[in-house]
């Protein structure tokens, strides 16, 4: 059935909790080779923040796509600087480096942070 989309699947989203902010940044920066910049969204929680990345499985159930939310919950209040506008990443022979910063640096992949005023409804309750 061409164009068929199961009605009960519309509006559904899948959430995946990653182990670290580095995992989330690695996922976002892997798209840079395709010239796609995926921002990481952030909203504050007591004692920290939740970071998430929204991606899409195309043509899932022959619909327009199924949203997938990859997220990380940070309880490190010191790391959660309000001035951080980017997460920059670099991998070289000495290893992987990831920093929260207010500016980009040459030779680093810069992933923009978009600060949200509140938790979106489609982000899981545990986050």
N, C-alpha and C positions, 0 to 999 in steps of 0.2 A: 504494500500500500504506500505509494509515493506520497510524501508530505504528511504522513500520519504521525501524530505526536500524542502519547498517552497523557490524558488530562491530569491524572494523579501524580505525574512526575514533574509537572510544571511548578516552579517556585521552590523546588528542592535544592539543597546545597549540601555538599560534603565538606566536613572539616577534618583537618589532619594536624595534630599537634606535633611540632618538631622538638628535638631535644635541646637545641641551642639557637641563639641569635645567629651564630656563625652558619648554622645549617640553612636558616632562612635567607641570609645574605648570599650564600653560595648558590641557592636556587635562583634568586633574583639576578645575580650577576651572570649566571650561565646563559641568560637570554641576551646579554650584551653582544655576544658574538653574532647574533642575528639582527643586531641593530634595533633591539626592542628594549626600551627602558620600562621596567615594572617598578612603580613606587612601592615602598613599604609603608603601610598605614600604622599609626600609633594612637592609642588612647590610654589615658591614665587610669590606674586602679590604685587602691590604697597600698602604699609601700612599693610601687613599681609601675609597670606599664605592660600593655599587650601590643605586640607587633604582629601584623599579618600581611599576607600577600594573597591577592585574589587572581586565580587563573581560571581557565575554561577548558573543559573537554568538549571539543567541537562535535556536533552532530550526534550527541548522546541521545538515545531513543529517538533519533531522527528529528529532534527539536533543534532549537538554535544553539543549545549547549547546556552543560551542567556545570554550575560554578563550584570550584574547589577552593576552600579557604585553608591555607597553610598558616599556622600561627605559633607564636612563642610567648609564653608568659614570663616576664622578668620581675623578680622580686628585689632586684638590686637598685635601691633608691638612689644610691650615689651615681650609678651609671646613667640614670635617666635625666640627663641635662635637657632642660626646656630649650636651650639654645642650639642643640644638635639638629641640623637640617638635613644632614646626609649621613649615611653609613658608607664608609669607603673601604674597599677591599683590594688586597694585593697578594699575589702568591708568587714566590720566587724560590731560589735554591735554599734560602734560610727558613722557609715555611710560609704559612698563611698568616696574614695580619688583617684584622678588622677593627675599625675605630669609628666611634660616633663623633662627628665634628660639625662645625658650622660652615665649612668651606671644602671645596674639592682640591685635589692635589694632582699635578701631572704624573702620569704613570699609574694611577690608581683608578679602579672602577668606582664611580660614584652612584649610589642608589639613593634617590631622594626620599626623605621621610615626610609623609603628609600627616600632620597632627589633626585628629578628629576631636570634636567637642564631647562626644559620648560614644558608647559602644553601639555599633550598628546592629539591627535586629537579626541579621543573618549570621553573625558571629556566635559561636556556641556559648551557652550559659556559663560553663566552667571558666571561660576566659574572662 
